[in-house]
Amino acid sequence: MSLPQSLRNSVTPPELELIACQELIEIIPLISMDKTAFISGAYGPLRPPNKAKIPLWMALNLKLKRKCHIVAPDWLTVEFLQDRLTEETTSPHFSHLPFRFAEISKVLLDSASDDLQNPDKLRSLLKDIREARQAKSREGAKDLDRSETTLTRLCSMEINELRPFFVQSMGIFTHLHRVPRDL
């Protein structure tokens, strides 16, 4: 969702991608490496051809150096995304997707598309899912209530996009419904 500068008071999409790079992902290492300690934790050992779970940032670094293959998450397949798209277009509720699916899928499609099956179809499905979810968000905005708002199963990118609008809208609602104190 493109917002005017005045409403951009939240985290930027690249910052959300950086946060998402802390998520663990499976790789197939092409090199052997002992357990390595980082501030965020210890990862490894890496022993080909055994799969290992490491943070996405580390997987991307190894991928860049051609030292691993990234294993696509279970949800980043054409079949899974096609099912979610069908659910998005037929159900009034948001489908269940990982909280950081938008960021992780973008990073993987940008940096490791050769490790994904049918990346062009994945991009297309992700775009369609995003558009369907945005349409639901817009519909939900029509029913704003000053006392309570519930939008379940939103992902972090969607929450980040909607946050400035909701904060400003709720401030206006509160101002309009404020009870005068001196009557």
Salt bridges, closest charged atoms under 4 A:
GLU17 OE2 - LYS106 NZ 3.82
GLU23 OE2 - ARG100 NE 3.81
ASP34 OD1 - ARG47 NH2 2.94
GLU87 OE1 - ARG84 NE 3.33
GLU88 OE2 - ARG133 NH1 2.62
GLU88 OE1 - LYS136 NZ 2.95
GLU103 OE2 - ARG100 NH1 3.80
ASP110 OD2 - LYS106 NZ 2.61
ASP114 OD2 - LYS63 NZ 2.96
ASP115 OD2 - LYS63 NZ 2.96
ASP115 OD1 - HIS69 ND1 3.26
ASP120 OD1 - ARG123 NH1 3.42
GLU131 OE2 - LYS127 NZ 3.03
GLU139 OE2 - LYS142 NZ 3.11
GLU158 OE2 - ARG133 NE 2.63
GLU161 OE2 - ARG130 NH2 2.49
